[in-house]
């Protein structure tokens, strides 16, 4: 929201089913945690996330995330997360 410098909901130019396809968003993220310090060996993990969000209208969001996590010395894990959100 430009007038107040705050976040606001995403409003598609044309809602799905009303002559438009809604709004789409692609996002990516990398995160790392290192729990090794001195005599403590807690491990290290890298996480890669790829997200696809669809906003059919200003009050609805469908989120799909693919997550790849890699824990050093343990292995990898893949996740697909799906979430539907209604805002009213």
PDB file of N, CA, C and O in Angstrom:
ATOM      1  N   UNK A   1       0.854  -1.169   0.000  1.00  0.00           N
ATOM      2  CA  UNK A   1       0.000   0.000   0.000  1.00  0.00           C
ATOM      3  C   UNK A   1       0.898   1.229   0.000  1.00  0.00           C
ATOM      4  O   UNK A   1       1.533   1.535   1.009  1.00  0.00           O
ATOM      5  N   UNK A   2       0.951   1.915  -1.094  1.00  0.00           N
ATOM      6  CA  UNK A   2       1.868   3.040  -1.247  1.00  0.00           C
ATOM      7  C   UNK A   2       1.548   4.206  -0.327  1.00  0.00           C
ATOM      8  O   UNK A   2       2.460   4.887   0.141  1.00  0.00           O
ATOM      9  N   UNK A   3       0.273   4.449  -0.059  1.00  0.00           N
ATOM     10  CA  UNK A   3      -0.100   5.631   0.726  1.00  0.00           C
ATOM     11  C   UNK A   3       0.398   5.558   2.168  1.00  0.00           C
ATOM     12  O   UNK A   3       0.725   6.591   2.753  1.00  0.00           O
ATOM     13  N   UNK A   4       0.464   4.353   2.755  1.00  0.00           N
ATOM     14  CA  UNK A   4       0.894   4.232   4.152  1.00  0.00           C
ATOM     15  C   UNK A   4       2.197   3.459   4.318  1.00  0.00           C
ATOM     16  O   UNK A   4       2.705   3.342   5.433  1.00  0.00           O
ATOM     17  N   UNK A   5       2.739   2.937   3.236  1.00  0.00           N
ATOM     18  CA  UNK A   5       3.977   2.163   3.317  1.00  0.00           C
ATOM     19  C   UNK A   5       3.792   0.836   4.026  1.00  0.00           C
ATOM     20  O   UNK A   5       4.728   0.338   4.651  1.00  0.00           O
ATOM     21  N   UNK A   6       2.607   0.254   3.944  1.00  0.00           N
ATOM     22  CA  UNK A   6       2.314  -1.019   4.608  1.00  0.00           C
ATOM     23  C   UNK A   6       1.893  -2.074   3.586  1.00  0.00           C
ATOM     24  O   UNK A   6       1.611  -1.770   2.427  1.00  0.00           O
ATOM     25  N   UNK A   7       1.859  -3.334   4.056  1.00  0.00           N
ATOM     26  CA  UNK A   7       1.452  -4.437   3.188  1.00  0.00           C
ATOM     27  C   UNK A   7      -0.062  -4.456   3.051  1.00  0.00           C
ATOM     28  O   UNK A   7      -0.784  -4.068   3.969  1.00  0.00           O
ATOM     29  N   UNK A   8      -0.528  -4.904   1.911  1.00  0.00           N
ATOM     30  CA  UNK A   8      -1.953  -5.063   1.646  1.00  0.00           C
ATOM     31  C   UNK A   8      -2.131  -6.350   0.855  1.00  0.00           C
ATOM     32  O   UNK A   8      -1.151  -6.899   0.351  1.00  0.00           O
ATOM     33  N   UNK A   9      -3.331  -6.830   0.738  1.00  0.00           N
ATOM     34  CA  UNK A   9      -3.567  -8.055  -0.021  1.00  0.00           C
ATOM     35  C   UNK A   9      -3.343  -7.828  -1.508  1.00  0.00           C
ATOM     36  O   UNK A   9      -3.448  -6.703  -1.996  1.00  0.00           O
ATOM     37  N   UNK A  10      -3.036  -8.895  -2.219  1.00  0.00           N
ATOM     38  CA  UNK A  10      -2.859  -8.834  -3.671  1.00  0.00           C
ATOM     39  C   UNK A  10      -4.232  -8.828  -4.321  1.00  0.00           C
ATOM     40  O   UNK A  10      -5.089  -9.652  -4.002  1.00  0.00           O
ATOM     41  N   UNK A  11      -4.428  -7.894  -5.233  1.00  0.00           N
ATOM     42  CA  UNK A  11      -5.706  -7.772  -5.929  1.00  0.00           C
ATOM     43  C   UNK A  11      -5.469  -8.001  -7.422  1.00  0.00           C
ATOM     44  O   UNK A  11      -4.867  -7.163  -8.094  1.00  0.00           O
ATOM     45  N   UNK A  12      -5.948  -9.151  -7.946  1.00  0.00           N
ATOM     46  CA  UNK A  12      -5.778  -9.406  -9.381  1.00  0.00           C
ATOM     47  C   UNK A  12      -6.458  -8.334 -10.226  1.00  0.00           C
ATOM     48  O   UNK A  12      -7.471  -7.762  -9.823  1.00  0.00           O
ATOM     49  N   UNK A  13      -5.891  -8.071 -11.401  1.00  0.00           N
ATOM     50  CA  UNK A  13      -6.518  -7.117 -12.328  1.00  0.00           C
ATOM     51  C   UNK A  13      -7.890  -7.600 -12.764  1.00  0.00           C
ATOM     52  O   UNK A  13      -8.808  -6.799 -12.946  1.00  0.00           O
ATOM     53  N   UNK A  14      -8.032  -8.930 -12.936  1.00  0.00           N
ATOM     54  CA  UNK A  14      -9.311  -9.531 -13.314  1.00  0.00           C
ATOM     55  C   UNK A  14      -9.444 -10.856 -12.562  1.00  0.00           C
ATOM     56  O   UNK A  14      -8.623 -11.758 -12.731  1.00  0.00           O
ATOM     57  N   UNK A  15     -10.487 -10.967 -11.727  1.00  0.00           N
ATOM     58  CA  UNK A  15     -10.701 -12.176 -10.939  1.00  0.00           C
ATOM     59  C   UNK A  15     -10.982 -13.379 -11.831  1.00  0.00           C
ATOM     60  O   UNK A  15     -11.530 -13.251 -12.926  1.00  0.00           O
ATOM     61  N   UNK A  16     -10.593 -14.548 -11.335  1.00  0.00           N
ATOM     62  CA  UNK A  16     -10.863 -15.793 -12.037  1.00  0.00           C
ATOM     63  C   UNK A  16     -12.369 -16.001 -12.118  1.00  0.00           C
ATOM     64  O   UNK A  16     -13.082 -15.816 -11.132  1.00  0.00           O
ATOM     65  N   UNK A  17     -12.850 -16.386 -13.296  1.00  0.00           N
ATOM     66  CA  UNK A  17     -14.274 -16.586 -13.508  1.00  0.00           C
ATOM     67  C   UNK A  17     -15.028 -15.308 -13.840  1.00  0.00           C
ATOM     68  O   UNK A  17     -16.213 -15.358 -14.170  1.00  0.00           O
ATOM     69  N   UNK A  18     -14.365 -14.176 -13.759  1.00  0.00           N
ATOM     70  CA  UNK A  18     -14.984 -12.888 -14.085  1.00  0.00           C
ATOM     71  C   UNK A  18     -14.258 -12.249 -15.260  1.00  0.00           C
ATOM     72  O   UNK A  18     -14.108 -11.029 -15.328  1.00  0.00           O
ATOM     73  N   UNK A  19     -13.813 -13.091 -16.180  1.00  0.00           N
ATOM     74  CA  UNK A  19     -13.118 -12.594 -17.356  1.00  0.00           C
ATOM     75  C   UNK A  19     -11.610 -12.581 -17.228  1.00  0.00           C
ATOM     76  O   UNK A  19     -10.919 -12.068 -18.109  1.00  0.00           O
ATOM     77  N   UNK A  20     -11.093 -13.130 -16.158  1.00  0.00           N
ATOM     78  CA  UNK A  20      -9.644 -13.135 -15.968  1.00  0.00           C
ATOM     79  C   UNK A  20      -9.161 -14.433 -15.355  1.00  0.00           C
ATOM     80  O   UNK A  20      -9.952 -15.331 -15.067  1.00  0.00           O
ATOM     81  N   UNK A  21      -7.872 -14.521 -15.160  1.00  0.00           N
ATOM     82  CA  UNK A  21      -7.270 -15.731 -14.607  1.00  0.00           C
ATOM     83  C   UNK A  21      -6.720 -15.545 -13.208  1.00  0.00           C
ATOM     84  O   UNK A  21      -6.014 -16.417 -12.701  1.00  0.00           O
ATOM     85  N   UNK A  22      -7.035 -14.412 -12.567  1.00  0.00           N
ATOM     86  CA  UNK A  22      -6.479 -14.143 -11.250  1.00  0.00           C
ATOM     87  C   UNK A  22      -5.053 -13.642 -11.373  1.00  0.00           C
ATOM     88  O   UNK A  22      -4.647 -13.156 -12.429  1.00  0.00           O
ATOM     89  N   UNK A  23      -4.297 -13.760 -10.297  1.00  0.00           N
ATOM     90  CA  UNK A  23      -2.898 -13.324 -10.280  1.00  0.00           C
ATOM     91  C   UNK A  23      -2.006 -14.502  -9.892  1.00  0.00           C
ATOM     92  O   UNK A  23      -2.409 -15.355  -9.101  1.00  0.00           O
ATOM     93  N   UNK A  24      -0.804 -14.547 -10.445  1.00  0.00           N
ATOM     94  CA  UNK A  24       0.158 -15.618 -10.170  1.00  0.00           C
ATOM     95  C   UNK A  24       1.419 -15.018  -9.558  1.00  0.00           C
ATOM     96  O   UNK A  24       1.800 -13.888  -9.860  1.00  0.00           O
ATOM     97  N   UNK A  25       2.048 -15.790  -8.704  1.00  0.00           N
ATOM     98  CA  UNK A  25       3.276 -15.344  -8.051  1.00  0.00           C
ATOM     99  C   UNK A  25       4.236 -16.525  -7.962  1.00  0.00           C
ATOM    100  O   UNK A  25       3.838 -17.629  -7.587  1.00  0.00           O
ATOM    101  N   UNK A  26       5.498 -16.291  -8.306  1.00  0.00           N
ATOM    102  CA  UNK A  26       6.551 -17.295  -8.186  1.00  0.00           C
ATOM    103  C   UNK A  26       7.576 -16.762  -7.199  1.00  0.00           C
ATOM    104  O   UNK A  26       7.974 -15.599  -7.267  1.00  0.00           O
ATOM    105  N   UNK A  27       7.999 -17.624  -6.282  1.00  0.00           N
ATOM    106  CA  UNK A  27       8.964 -17.196  -5.268  1.00  0.00           C
ATOM    107  C   UNK A  27       9.968 -18.309  -5.006  1.00  0.00           C
ATOM    108  O   UNK A  27       9.671 -19.487  -5.207  1.00  0.00           O
ATOM    109  N   UNK A  28      11.142 -17.931  -4.561  1.00  0.00           N
ATOM    110  CA  UNK A  28      12.175 -18.893  -4.190  1.00  0.00           C
ATOM    111  C   UNK A  28      12.864 -18.441  -2.915  1.00  0.00           C
ATOM    112  O   UNK A  28      12.913 -17.250  -2.606  1.00  0.00           O
ATOM    113  N   UNK A  29      13.399 -19.413  -2.177  1.00  0.00           N
ATOM    114  CA  UNK A  29      14.066 -19.078  -0.921  1.00  0.00           C
ATOM    115  C   UNK A  29      15.152 -20.113  -0.640  1.00  0.00           C
ATOM    116  O   UNK A  29      14.999 -21.297  -0.942  1.00  0.00           O
ATOM    117  N   UNK A  30      16.246 -19.644  -0.059  1.00  0.00           N
ATOM    118  CA  UNK A  30      17.308 -20.513   0.434  1.00  0.00           C
ATOM    119  C   UNK A  30      17.547 -20.157   1.894  1.00  0.00           C
ATOM    120  O   UNK A  30      17.627 -18.979   2.241  1.00  0.00           O
ATOM    121  N   UNK A  31      17.661 -21.160   2.745  1.00  0.00           N
ATOM    122  CA  UNK A  31      17.995 -20.907   4.147  1.00  0.00           C
ATOM    123  C   UNK A  31      18.982 -21.956   4.631  1.00  0.00           C
ATOM    124  O   UNK A  31      19.055 -23.066   4.103  1.00  0.00           O
ATOM    125  N   UNK A  32      19.743 -21.570   5.655  1.00  0.00           N
ATOM    126  CA  UNK A  32      20.787 -22.433   6.211  1.00  0.00           C
ATOM    127  C   UNK A  32      20.802 -22.263   7.713  1.00  0.00           C
ATOM    128  O   UNK A  32      20.641 -21.154   8.224  1.00  0.00           O
ATOM    129  N   UNK A  33      20.997 -23.371   8.424  1.00  0.00           N
ATOM    130  CA  UNK A  33      21.189 -23.306   9.867  1.00  0.00           C
ATOM    131  C   UNK A  33      22.391 -24.163  10.217  1.00  0.00           C
ATOM    132  O   UNK A  33      22.522 -25.294   9.748  1.00  0.00           O
ATOM    133  N   UNK A  34      23.270 -23.612  11.047  1.00  0.00           N
ATOM    134  CA  UNK A  34      24.476 -24.305  11.478  1.00  0.00           C
ATOM    135  C   UNK A  34      24.462 -24.337  13.002  1.00  0.00           C
ATOM    136  O   UNK A  34      24.613 -23.306  13.658  1.00  0.00           O
ATOM    137  N   UNK A  35      24.278 -25.540  13.559  1.00  0.00           N
ATOM    138  CA  UNK A  35      24.206 -25.704  15.004  1.00  0.00           C
ATOM    139  C   UNK A  35      25.500 -26.263  15.583  1.00  0.00           C
ATOM    140  O   UNK A  35      25.502 -26.808  16.686  1.00  0.00           O
ATOM    141  N   UNK A  36      26.600 -26.131  14.843  1.00  0.00           N
ATOM    142  CA  UNK A  36      27.916 -26.566  15.325  1.00  0.00           C
ATOM    143  C   UNK A  36      28.629 -25.364  15.933  1.00  0.00           C
ATOM    144  O   UNK A  36      28.778 -24.326  15.289  1.00  0.00           O
ATOM    145  N   UNK A  37      29.070 -25.516  17.183  1.00  0.00           N
ATOM    146  CA  UNK A  37      29.775 -24.428  17.850  1.00  0.00           C
ATOM    147  C   UNK A  37      30.641 -25.014  18.966  1.00  0.00           C
ATOM    148  O   UNK A  37      30.130 -25.590  19.927  1.00  0.00           O
ATOM    149  N   UNK A  38      31.944 -24.860  18.827  1.00  0.00           N
ATOM    150  CA  UNK A  38      32.858 -25.374  19.857  1.00  0.00           C
ATOM    151  C   UNK A  38      32.707 -26.870  20.050  1.00  0.00           C
ATOM    152  O   UNK A  38      32.893 -27.640  19.108  1.00  0.00           O
ATOM    153  N   UNK A  39      32.371 -27.292  21.263  1.00  0.00           N
ATOM    154  CA  UNK A  39      32.193 -28.713  21.567  1.00  0.00           C
ATOM    155  C   UNK A  39      30.827 -29.253  21.174  1.00  0.00           C
ATOM    156  O   UNK A  39      30.595 -30.458  21.268  1.00  0.00           O
ATOM    157  N   UNK A  40      29.930 -28.399  20.741  1.00  0.00           N
ATOM    158  CA  UNK A  40      28.569 -28.818  20.383  1.00  0.00           C
ATOM    159  C   UNK A  40      28.524 -29.130  18.890  1.00  0.00           C
ATOM    160  O   UNK A  40      28.902 -28.306  18.057  1.00  0.00           O
ATOM    161  N   UNK A  41      28.054 -30.336  18.567  1.00  0.00           N
ATOM    162  CA  UNK A  41      27.921 -30.759  17.178  1.00  0.00           C
ATOM    163  C   UNK A  41      26.441 -31.007  16.887  1.00  0.00           C
ATOM    164  O   UNK A  41      25.954 -32.136  16.947  1.00  0.00           O
ATOM    165  N   UNK A  42      25.746 -29.917  16.571  1.00  0.00           N
ATOM    166  CA  UNK A  42      24.305 -30.009  16.323  1.00  0.00           C
ATOM    167  C   UNK A  42      23.939 -30.255  14.884  1.00  0.00           C
ATOM    168  O   UNK A  42      22.781 -30.548  14.589  1.00  0.00           O
ATOM    169  N   UNK A  43      24.901 -30.144  13.963  1.00  0.00           N
ATOM    170  CA  UNK A  43      24.630 -30.382  12.552  1.00  0.00           C
ATOM    171  C   UNK A  43      24.387 -29.104  11.776  1.00  0.00           C
ATOM    172  O   UNK A  43      24.288 -28.011  12.334  1.00  0.00           O
ATOM    173  N   UNK A  44      24.296 -29.281  10.471  1.00  0.00           N
ATOM    174  CA  UNK A  44      24.050 -28.160   9.561  1.00  0.00           C
ATOM    175  C   UNK A  44      23.020 -28.588   8.531  1.00  0.00           C
ATOM    176  O   UNK A  44      23.056 -29.720   8.050  1.00  0.00           O
ATOM    177  N   UNK A  45      22.090 -27.681   8.185  1.00  0.00           N
ATOM    178  CA  UNK A  45      21.035 -28.002   7.236  1.00  0.00           C
ATOM    179  C   UNK A  45      20.855 -26.861   6.247  1.00  0.00           C
ATOM    180  O   UNK A  45      20.848 -25.690   6.628  1.00  0.00           O
ATOM    181  N   UNK A  46      20.708 -27.213   4.972  1.00  0.00           N
ATOM    182  CA  UNK A  46      20.377 -26.270   3.911  1.00  0.00           C
ATOM    183  C   UNK A  46      18.968 -26.601   3.424  1.00  0.00           C
ATOM    184  O   UNK A  46      18.607 -27.770   3.290  1.00  0.00           O
ATOM    185  N   UNK A  47      18.169 -25.553   3.158  1.00  0.00           N
ATOM    186  CA  UNK A  47      16.801 -25.744   2.685  1.00  0.00           C
ATOM    187  C   UNK A  47      16.572 -24.844   1.470  1.00  0.00           C
ATOM    188  O   UNK A  47      16.812 -23.638   1.524  1.00  0.00           O
ATOM    189  N   UNK A  48      16.105 -25.445   0.378  1.00  0.00           N
ATOM    190  CA  UNK A  48      15.742 -24.729  -0.845  1.00  0.00           C
ATOM    191  C   UNK A  48      14.233 -24.851  -1.013  1.00  0.00           C
ATOM    192  O   UNK A  48      13.683 -25.947  -0.905  1.00  0.00           O
ATOM    193  N   UNK A  49      13.557 -23.727  -1.276  1.00  0.00           N
ATOM    194  CA  UNK A  49      12.104 -23.725  -1.445  1.00  0.00           C
ATOM    195  C   UNK A  49      11.747 -23.012  -2.740  1.00  0.00           C
ATOM    196  O   UNK A  49      12.273 -21.939  -3.033  1.00  0.00           O
ATOM    197  N   UNK A  50      10.852 -23.615  -3.512  1.00  0.00           N
ATOM    198  CA  UNK A  50      10.291 -23.005  -4.716  1.00  0.00           C
ATOM    199  C   UNK A  50       8.779 -22.958  -4.523  1.00  0.00           C
ATOM    200  O   UNK A  50       8.160 -23.975  -4.213  1.00  0.00           O
ATOM    201  N   UNK A  51       8.183 -21.780  -4.705  1.00  0.00           N
ATOM    202  CA  UNK A  51       6.758 -21.600  -4.425  1.00  0.00           C
ATOM    203  C   UNK A  51       6.024 -21.068  -5.642  1.00  0.00           C
ATOM    204  O   UNK A  51       6.554 -20.263  -6.408  1.00  0.00           O
ATOM    205  N   UNK A  52       4.787 -21.536  -5.805  1.00  0.00           N
ATOM    206  CA  UNK A  52       3.871 -21.020  -6.814  1.00  0.00           C
ATOM    207  C   UNK A  52       2.567 -20.681  -6.100  1.00  0.00           C
ATOM    208  O   UNK A  52       1.934 -21.553  -5.504  1.00  0.00           O
ATOM    209  N   UNK A  53       2.168 -19.414  -6.161  1.00  0.00           N
ATOM    210  CA  UNK A  53       0.949 -18.945  -5.503  1.00  0.00           C
ATOM    211  C   UNK A  53      -0.028 -18.444  -6.552  1.00  0.00           C
ATOM    212  O   UNK A  53       0.356 -17.776  -7.513  1.00  0.00           O
ATOM    213  N   UNK A  54      -1.305 -18.781  -6.351  1.00  0.00           N
ATOM    214  CA  UNK A  54      -2.359 -18.330  -7.260  1.00  0.00           C
ATOM    215  C   UNK A  54      -3.417 -17.597  -6.446  1.00  0.00           C
ATOM    216  O   UNK A  54      -3.903 -18.116  -5.441  1.00  0.00           O
ATOM    217  N   UNK A  55      -3.770 -16.401  -6.876  1.00  0.00           N
ATOM    218  CA  UNK A  55      -4.780 -15.577  -6.242  1.00  0.00           C
ATOM    219  C   UNK A  55      -5.964 -15.457  -7.206  1.00  0.00           C
ATOM    220  O   UNK A  55      -5.959 -14.574  -8.063  1.00  0.00           O
ATOM    221  N   UNK A  56      -6.973 -16.319  -7.088  1.00  0.00           N
ATOM    222  CA  UNK A  56      -8.112 -16.220  -8.012  1.00  0.00           C
ATOM    223  C   UNK A  56      -8.938 -14.953  -7.775  1.00  0.00           C
ATOM    224  O   UNK A  56      -9.579 -14.452  -8.699  1.00  0.00           O
ATOM    225  N   UNK A  57      -8.928 -14.429  -6.534  1.00  0.00           N
ATOM    226  CA  UNK A  57      -9.595 -13.180  -6.177  1.00  0.00           C
ATOM    227  C   UNK A  57      -8.868 -12.604  -4.958  1.00  0.00           C
ATOM    228  O   UNK A  57      -7.995 -13.279  -4.413  1.00  0.00           O
ATOM    229  N   UNK A  58      -9.187 -11.400  -4.511  1.00  0.00           N
ATOM    230  CA  UNK A  58      -8.437 -10.796  -3.400  1.00  0.00           C
ATOM    231  C   UNK A  58      -8.556 -11.539  -2.065  1.00  0.00           C
ATOM    232  O   UNK A  58      -7.738 -11.310  -1.174  1.00  0.00           O
ATOM    233  N   UNK A  59      -9.536 -12.408  -1.901  1.00  0.00           N
ATOM    234  CA  UNK A  59      -9.757 -13.076  -0.615  1.00  0.00           C
ATOM    235  C   UNK A  59      -9.327 -14.542  -0.599  1.00  0.00           C
ATOM    236  O   UNK A  59      -9.529 -15.225   0.405  1.00  0.00           O
ATOM    237  N   UNK A  60      -8.743 -15.037  -1.679  1.00  0.00           N
ATOM    238  CA  UNK A  60      -8.395 -16.456  -1.762  1.00  0.00           C
ATOM    239  C   UNK A  60      -6.986 -16.618  -2.325  1.00  0.00           C
ATOM    240  O   UNK A  60      -6.582 -15.926  -3.259  1.00  0.00           O
ATOM    241  N   UNK A  61      -6.245 -17.564  -1.720  1.00  0.00           N
ATOM    242  CA  UNK A  61      -4.892 -17.853  -2.207  1.00  0.00           C
ATOM    243  C   UNK A  61      -4.646 -19.355  -2.125  1.00  0.00           C
ATOM    244  O   UNK A  61      -4.923 -19.983  -1.103  1.00  0.00           O
ATOM    245  N   UNK A  62      -4.128 -19.920  -3.202  1.00  0.00           N
ATOM    246  CA  UNK A  62      -3.710 -21.319  -3.247  1.00  0.00           C
ATOM    247  C   UNK A  62      -2.191 -21.332  -3.358  1.00  0.00           C
ATOM    248  O   UNK A  62      -1.629 -20.746  -4.283  1.00  0.00           O
ATOM    249  N   UNK A  63      -1.518 -22.008  -2.406  1.00  0.00           N
ATOM    250  CA  UNK A  63      -0.059 -22.012  -2.363  1.00  0.00           C
ATOM    251  C   UNK A  63       0.464 -23.437  -2.531  1.00  0.00           C
ATOM    252  O   UNK A  63       0.002 -24.360  -1.859  1.00  0.00           O
ATOM    253  N   UNK A  64       1.419 -23.605  -3.423  1.00  0.00           N
ATOM    254  CA  UNK A  64       2.093 -24.882  -3.625  1.00  0.00           C
ATOM    255  C   UNK A  64       3.588 -24.640  -3.458  1.00  0.00           C
ATOM    256  O   UNK A  64       4.166 -23.794  -4.140  1.00  0.00           O
ATOM    257  N   UNK A  65       4.211 -25.384  -2.549  1.00  0.00           N
ATOM    258  CA  UNK A  65       5.649 -25.246  -2.295  1.00  0.00           C
ATOM    259  C   UNK A  65       6.345 -26.580  -2.512  1.00  0.00           C
ATOM    260  O   UNK A  65       5.835 -27.631  -2.122  1.00  0.00           O
ATOM    261  N   UNK A  66       7.511 -26.526  -3.136  1.00  0.00           N
ATOM    262  CA  UNK A  66       8.410 -27.674  -3.209  1.00  0.00           C
ATOM    263  C   UNK A  66       9.616 -27.339  -2.337  1.00  0.00           C
ATOM    264  O   UNK A  66      10.261 -26.309  -2.537  1.00  0.00           O
ATOM    265  N   UNK A  67       9.920 -28.205  -1.372  1.00  0.00           N
ATOM    266  CA  UNK A  67      10.997 -27.963  -0.424  1.00  0.00           C
ATOM    267  C   UNK A  67      11.998 -29.108  -0.498  1.00  0.00           C
ATOM    268  O   UNK A  67      11.621 -30.279  -0.432  1.00  0.00           O
ATOM    269  N   UNK A  68      13.269 -28.766  -0.634  1.00  0.00           N
ATOM    270  CA  UNK A  68      14.361 -29.739  -0.601  1.00  0.00           C
ATOM    271  C   UNK A  68      15.257 -29.366   0.561  1.00  0.00           C
ATOM    272  O   UNK A  68      15.839 -28.281   0.581  1.00  0.00           O
ATOM    273  N   UNK A  69      15.371 -30.270   1.538  1.00  0.00           N
ATOM    274  CA  UNK A  69      16.253 -30.015   2.674  1.00  0.00           C
ATOM    275  C   UNK A  69      17.377 -31.040   2.668  1.00  0.00           C
ATOM    276  O   UNK A  69      17.173 -32.207   2.336  1.00  0.00           O
ATOM    277  N   UNK A  70      18.567 -30.583   3.042  1.00  0.00           N
ATOM    278  CA  UNK A  70      19.762 -31.422   3.062  1.00  0.00           C
ATOM    279  C   UNK A  70      20.452 -31.235   4.405  1.00  0.00           C
ATOM    280  O   UNK A  70      20.936 -30.147   4.717  1.00  0.00           O
ATOM    281  N   UNK A  71      20.495 -32.304   5.199  1.00  0.00           N
ATOM    282  CA  UNK A  71      21.175 -32.277   6.496  1.00  0.00           C
ATOM    283  C   UNK A  71      22.512 -32.978   6.313  1.00  0.00           C
ATOM    284  O   UNK A  71      22.557 -34.148   5.932  1.00  0.00           O
ATOM    285  N   UNK A  72      23.602 -32.266   6.584  1.00  0.00           N
ATOM    286  CA  UNK A  72      24.946 -32.818   6.411  1.00  0.00           C
ATOM    287  C   UNK A  72      25.111 -34.098   7.225  1.00  0.00           C
ATOM    288  O   UNK A  72      24.828 -34.134   8.422  1.00  0.00           O
ATOM    289  N   UNK A  73      25.581 -35.155   6.543  1.00  0.00           N
ATOM    290  CA  UNK A  73      25.845 -36.425   7.199  1.00  0.00           C
ATOM    291  C   UNK A  73      24.618 -37.274   7.449  1.00  0.00           C
ATOM    292  O   UNK A  73      24.744 -38.405   7.918  1.00  0.00           O
ATOM    293  N   UNK A  74      23.420 -36.758   7.147  1.00  0.00           N
ATOM    294  CA  UNK A  74      22.184 -37.512   7.389  1.00  0.00           C
ATOM    295  C   UNK A  74      21.496 -37.861   6.074  1.00  0.00           C
ATOM    296  O   UNK A  74      21.171 -39.023   5.832  1.00  0.00           O
ATOM    297  N   UNK A  75      21.272 -36.861   5.223  1.00  0.00           N
ATOM    298  CA  UNK A  75      20.626 -37.104   3.939  1.00  0.00           C
ATOM    299  C   UNK A  75      19.714 -35.962   3.542  1.00  0.00           C
ATOM    300  O   UNK A  75      19.737 -34.883   4.132  1.00  0.00           O
ATOM    301  N   UNK A  76      18.910 -36.231   2.522  1.00  0.00           N
ATOM    302  CA  UNK A  76      17.997 -35.237   1.968  1.00  0.00           C
ATOM    303  C   UNK A  76      16.558 -35.651   2.197  1.00  0.00           C
ATOM    304  O   UNK A  76      16.256 -36.830   2.381  1.00  0.00           O
ATOM    305  N   UNK A  77      15.675 -34.667   2.184  1.00  0.00           N
ATOM    306  CA  UNK A  77      14.236 -34.909   2.246  1.00  0.00           C
ATOM    307  C   UNK A  77      13.549 -33.925   1.310  1.00  0.00           C
ATOM    308  O   UNK A  77      13.886 -32.742   1.286  1.00  0.00           O
ATOM    309  N   UNK A  78      12.581 -34.421   0.539  1.00  0.00           N
ATOM    310  CA  UNK A  78      11.793 -33.605  -0.377  1.00  0.00           C
ATOM    311  C   UNK A  78      10.367 -33.525   0.150  1.00  0.00           C
ATOM    312  O   UNK A  78       9.825 -34.510   0.652  1.00  0.00           O
ATOM    313  N   UNK A  79       9.762 -32.339   0.033  1.00  0.00           N
ATOM    314  CA  UNK A  79       8.386 -32.140   0.465  1.00  0.00           C
ATOM    315  C   UNK A  79       7.632 -31.377  -0.600  1.00  0.00           C
ATOM    316  O   UNK A  79       8.198 -30.521  -1.280  1.00  0.00           O
ATOM    317  N   UNK A  80       6.353 -31.687  -0.746  1.00  0.00           N
ATOM    318  CA  UNK A  80       5.441 -30.860  -1.533  1.00  0.00           C
ATOM    319  C   UNK A  80       4.338 -30.441  -0.571  1.00  0.00           C
ATOM    320  O   UNK A  80       3.653 -31.280   0.013  1.00  0.00           O
ATOM    321  N   UNK A  81       4.178 -29.141  -0.415  1.00  0.00           N
ATOM    322  CA  UNK A  81       3.195 -28.588   0.517  1.00  0.00           C
ATOM    323  C   UNK A  81       2.111 -27.864  -0.254  1.00  0.00           C
ATOM    324  O   UNK A  81       2.400 -27.140  -1.206  1.00  0.00           O
ATOM    325  N   UNK A  82       0.880 -28.052   0.147  1.00  0.00           N
ATOM    326  CA  UNK A  82      -0.264 -27.420  -0.500  1.00  0.00           C
ATOM    327  C   UNK A  82      -1.118 -26.763   0.587  1.00  0.00           C
ATOM    328  O   UNK A  82      -1.431 -27.388   1.600  1.00  0.00           O
ATOM    329  N   UNK A  83      -1.490 -25.508   0.369  1.00  0.00           N
ATOM    330  CA  UNK A  83      -2.310 -24.798   1.348  1.00  0.00           C
ATOM    331  C   UNK A  83      -3.304 -23.900   0.627  1.00  0.00           C
ATOM    332  O   UNK A  83      -2.971 -23.250  -0.364  1.00  0.00           O
ATOM    333  N   UNK A  84      -4.528 -23.874   1.140  1.00  0.00           N
ATOM    334  CA  UNK A  84      -5.567 -23.004   0.621  1.00  0.00           C
ATOM    335  C   UNK A  84      -5.953 -22.034   1.733  1.00  0.00           C
ATOM    336  O   UNK A  84      -6.244 -22.448   2.855  1.00  0.00           O
ATOM    337  N   UNK A  85      -5.953 -20.746   1.414  1.00  0.00           N
ATOM    338  CA  UNK A  85      -6.206 -19.720   2.425  1.00  0.00           C
ATOM    339  C   UNK A  85      -7.358 -18.831   1.983  1.00  0.00           C
ATOM    340  O   UNK A  85      -7.405 -18.365   0.845  1.00  0.00           O
ATOM    341  N   UNK A  86      -8.301 -18.602   2.923  1.00  0.00           N
ATOM    342  CA  UNK A  86      -9.394 -17.671   2.709  1.00  0.00           C
ATOM    343  C   UNK A  86      -9.232 -16.516   3.680  1.00  0.00           C
ATOM    344  O   UNK A  86      -8.970 -16.730   4.863  1.00  0.00           O
ATOM    345  N   UNK A  87      -9.386 -15.305   3.194  1.00  0.00           N
ATOM    346  CA  UNK A  87      -9.241 -14.110   4.013  1.00  0.00           C
ATOM    347  C   UNK A  87     -10.568 -13.366   3.982  1.00  0.00           C
ATOM    348  O   UNK A  87     -11.028 -12.948   2.920  1.00  0.00           O
ATOM    349  N   UNK A  88     -11.172 -13.207   5.134  1.00  0.00           N
ATOM    350  CA  UNK A  88     -12.460 -12.502   5.181  1.00  0.00           C
ATOM    351  C   UNK A  88     -12.529 -11.568   6.361  1.00  0.00           C
ATOM    352  O   UNK A  88     -13.540 -10.894   6.557  1.00  0.00           O
TER     353      UNK A  88
END
